[in-house]
């Protein structure tokens, strides 16, 4: 993983006050979570990228990849200021199977990269809707509660040191409480409607016009509300954290929280891009055509 001690502002070119810049890359900050494959000579094996050594110190593992913190938190292994033990020792003192913990750590740091070269605009509309549900909604349902735990713990211990943390917490709570409401509304009402209308249009059903007039849902309104909520929160995150720039001598917990916020930022920007720049315009075009019937 990139080291946040290095200047990361080249990832974060969007001014905090400029909403239009937020989507300039389509995939948000474009924070690279890809580890360059270290290829050996032709015909030889590829060097494994996600191997964990039980002799590595817990704190060093978190510095190398913030996602290991999820596993350490799960097993109550200290990874911050008091983490002065190799992984094997930390596991043994807790009666944990080092081999199993290594497997979980290696799974946690496995990188999956989605290229912005994918032709999202050409994907079938039904598939795009499912993609939002099974990729972005699933991510948020997993990531938001975890991030809240990390953020609450970090803020409780560092509130007096960093004055902006209370506002950061409030901004995050706005997302944490509101996004699940929008996701539920989309999955139960908006997305089924989009699929139904799209299928009627593709099949050239004679009742397509009647369908849009009688079953029409406030798709544009719901997506716009979700968009405004997320954009406002993300821009505030960037402003409060100086574009997620770590202070000198930041602790491991600080590093983990900022990396998780960047991860959330990236995912939400791509999520909103697909909804507002691809799905919504295509739906409005279909509705307009069906209304002529």
C-alpha positions in Angstrom: 0.0 0.0 0.0 1.1 3.6 -0.5 2.8 5.2 2.5 0.8 8.2 3.6 4.1 9.7 5.0 4.8 10.4 1.3 2.9 13.4 -0.2 -0.4 12.1 -1.3 -1.8 15.3 -2.7 -1.2 14.1 -6.2 -4.1 11.7 -5.6 -6.2 14.5 -4.2 -6.3 17.2 -6.7 -9.9 18.1 -6.1 -10.3 21.4 -4.2 -12.5 21.0 -1.2 -14.9 23.8 -2.4 -15.3 22.5 -6.0 -18.0 19.9 -6.3 -17.6 19.7 -10.1 -14.0 18.5 -9.6 -15.2 15.6 -7.4 -16.0 13.4 -10.3 -13.3 14.6 -12.7 -11.6 11.2 -12.8 -14.8 9.1 -12.7 -13.3 6.8 -10.1 -12.8 9.4 -7.3 -9.3 9.9 -6.0 -8.0 7.1 -8.1 -6.0 6.0 -5.0 -4.0 3.1 -6.2 -4.5 0.0 -4.2 -2.6 -2.1 -6.7 0.7 -3.6 -5.8 3.1 -3.8 -8.7 3.7 -7.3 -9.7 7.3 -8.1 -9.2 8.0 -10.3 -12.2 11.0 -12.5 -12.2 12.8 -13.8 -15.3 10.6 -15.2 -18.1 9.4 -18.7 -17.3 9.8 -18.3 -13.5 7.1 -18.0 -10.9 5.5 -14.6 -10.0 6.6 -13.4 -6.6 3.6 -13.7 -4.2 2.3 -10.3 -3.3 0.3 -11.0 -0.2 2.4 -13.3 1.9 2.5 -12.6 5.6 5.6 -13.6 7.7 4.8 -14.6 11.3 8.1 -12.9 12.3 6.8 -9.5 11.1 5.9 -7.1 13.8 2.1 -6.4 14.1 2.7 -2.6 13.9 4.8 -3.0 10.7 2.1 -5.1 9.0 -0.5 -2.3 9.6 1.9 0.3 8.3 2.5 -1.8 5.1 -1.3 -2.4 4.6 -4.0 -0.7 6.7 -6.5 -3.5 5.9 -4.7 -5.8 8.3 -6.1 -3.7 11.1 -9.5 -5.3 10.5 -8.1 -8.7 11.4 -6.2 -7.5 14.4 -9.2 -5.7 15.7 -11.3 -8.8 15.3 -8.9 -10.8 17.5 -8.2 -7.9 19.9 -4.6 -7.7 18.9 -3.1 -4.3 19.6 -1.7 -2.8 16.4 -1.1 0.8 17.5 1.3 2.4 20.0 1.7 -0.7 22.1 2.2 -3.2 19.3 5.8 -4.3 19.9 5.4 -8.0 19.3 6.0 -10.2 16.2 2.8 -11.7 14.8 3.6 -15.2 16.1 4.1 -13.9 19.6 1.0 -11.8 19.6 -1.0 -14.9 18.5 0.6 -17.2 21.0 -0.1 -15.0 24.0 -3.8 -15.0 23.1 -3.9 -18.7 22.3 -4.6 -18.1 18.7 -3.6 -20.3 15.7 -0.9 -18.3 13.9 -1.5 -20.1 10.7 -5.2 -19.2 10.6 -4.5 -15.6 11.5 -1.9 -15.5 8.7 -4.6 -16.8 6.3 -7.0 -14.1 7.3 -4.4 -11.4 7.0 -3.4 -12.6 3.5 -7.1 -12.6 2.5 -7.5 -9.1 3.9 -4.7 -7.6 1.9 -5.8 -9.3 -1.4 -6.3 -6.5 -3.8 -9.1 -6.3 -6.3 -8.9 -3.5 -8.9 -11.6 -2.3 -11.1 -10.3 -0.4 -14.1 -11.9 2.8 -15.2 -11.4 1.6 -18.7 -14.3 -0.7 -18.3 -17.2 0.3 -20.7 -19.7 1.0 -17.9 -21.9 3.0 -20.3 -22.3 0.0 -22.6 -23.4 -2.4 -19.9 -27.0 -3.6 -19.9 -29.1 -1.4 -17.5 -30.4 -4.3 -15.5 -26.8 -5.5 -15.0 -25.7 -2.0 -13.9 -28.4 -1.9 -11.3 -27.3 -5.3 -9.9 -23.7 -4.1 -10.0 -24.6 -1.2 -7.7 -26.4 -3.5 -5.3 -23.9 -6.3 -5.2 -20.8 -4.3 -5.3 -21.3 -0.8 -4.0 -24.2 -1.3 -1.6 -22.6 -4.5 -0.3 -19.3 -2.6 0.3 -21.1 0.2 2.2 -23.0 -2.3 4.4 -19.7 -3.9 5.4 -17.5 -0.9 5.5 -19.6 1.7 7.3 -20.1 -0.1 10.6 -16.4 -1.1 10.7 -15.2 2.5 9.9 -17.5 3.8 12.6 -15.9 1.6 15.2 -12.4 2.6 14.1 -13.3 6.3 13.9 -15.2 6.3 17.3 -12.2 4.6 19.0 -9.7 6.9 17.4 -11.7 10.1 18.2 -12.3 9.1 21.8 -8.5 8.9 22.4 -7.4 11.9 20.2 -10.3 14.4 20.5 -8.2 16.9 22.6 -5.3 16.7 20.2 -7.1 17.4 17.0 -9.9 20.0 17.1 -11.5 19.0 13.9 -12.4 15.4 15.0 -15.8 16.2 16.5 -17.0 17.7 13.2 -15.5 14.8 11.2 -17.4 12.4 13.4 -20.7 14.3 12.9 -20.2 14.4 9.1 -19.5 10.6 9.1 -22.6 9.9 11.2 -24.7 11.7 8.6 -23.6 9.2 6.0 -23.8 6.3 8.4 -27.4 7.0 9.3 -28.7 8.2 5.9 -27.0 6.1 3.3 -28.7 2.8 4.4 -32.1 4.5 4.1 -31.4 5.5 0.5 -30.0 2.1 -0.3 -33.1 0.4 1.1 -35.4 2.7 -0.9 -33.4 2.0 -4.1 -33.4 -1.7 -3.7 -37.1 -2.1 -2.7 -38.6 0.6 -5.0 -36.3 2.4 -7.4 -34.2 -0.4 -8.9 -37.2 -2.8 -9.5 -38.9 0.0 -11.3 -35.8 0.7 -13.5 -35.6 -3.0 -14.4 -39.3 -3.2 -15.2 -39.3 -0.1 -17.4 -36.1 -1.2 -19.2 -37.5 -4.6 -20.0 -40.7 -3.2 -21.3 -38.7 -0.9 -23.5 -36.3 -3.6 -24.8 -39.3 -5.9 -25.6 -41.2 -3.0 -27.2 -44.2 -3.8 -25.0 -47.3 -1.9 -26.1 -48.2 -1.1 -22.5 -44.8 0.6 -21.9 -46.3 4.1 -21.9 -48.9 3.1 -19.4 -46.2 1.6 -17.2 -44.3 4.8 -16.9 -47.5 6.8 -16.3 -48.9 4.6 -13.5 -45.8 3.2 -11.8 -43.3 6.0 -12.2 -41.0 6.4 -9.2 -39.1 9.6 -8.0 -35.8 8.1 -9.3 -34.2 11.5 -10.1 -35.2 13.0 -6.7 -33.9 10.1 -4.7 -30.6 9.9 -6.5 -30.1 13.6 -6.3 -30.7 13.6 -2.5 -28.2 10.7 -2.1 -25.8 12.6 -4.3 -26.0 15.8 -2.3 -25.6 14.0 1.0 -22.5 12.1 -0.1 -20.9 15.0 -2.0 -21.3 17.3 1.0 -19.8 14.8 3.4 -16.9 13.9 1.1 -15.9 17.5 0.5 -16.1 18.2 4.2 -13.9 15.1 4.9 -11.3 16.4 2.5 -11.4 19.9 3.9 -11.2 18.8 7.6 -8.3 16.3 7.0 -6.4 18.5 4.6 -7.1 15.9 1.9 -6.4 13.0 4.2 -2.8 14.3 4.9 -1.4 12.6 8.0 0.3 14.8 10.6 3.9 14.2 11.5 4.4 11.2 13.8 0.8 10.1 13.3 0.0 6.8 15.2 -1.1 3.6 13.5 -4.8 4.2 14.3 -4.7 7.6 12.7 -3.2 6.0 9.6 -5.8 3.3 9.4 -8.7 5.8 9.8 -7.5 8.0 7.0 -6.9 5.1 4.7 -10.3 3.8 5.3 -11.8 7.3 4.7 -10.0 7.4 1.4 -11.3 4.0 0.5 -14.8 5.1 1.3 -14.3 8.3 -0.7 -13.2 6.3 -3.8 -16.0 3.9 -3.6 -18.7 6.6 -3.2 -17.4 8.7 -6.0 -17.6 5.7 -8.4 -21.0 4.6 -7.0 -22.5 8.1 -7.6 -20.9 8.4 -11.0 -22.6 5.2 -12.2 -25.9 6.3 -10.8 -26.0 9.9 -11.9 -23.9 9.9 -15.1 -25.0 6.5 -16.6 -28.0 4.9 -15.0 -30.2 8.0 -14.5 -29.7 9.6 -18.0 -30.4 6.2 -19.7 -33.6 5.8 -17.6 -34.8 9.3 -18.4 -34.3 8.6 -22.1 -36.3 5.3 -21.9 -39.1 7.0 -20.0 -39.3 9.8 -22.6 -39.5 7.3 -25.4 -42.1 5.1 -23.6 -44.2 8.2 -22.8 -44.8 8.7 -26.6 -46.7 5.4 -26.8 
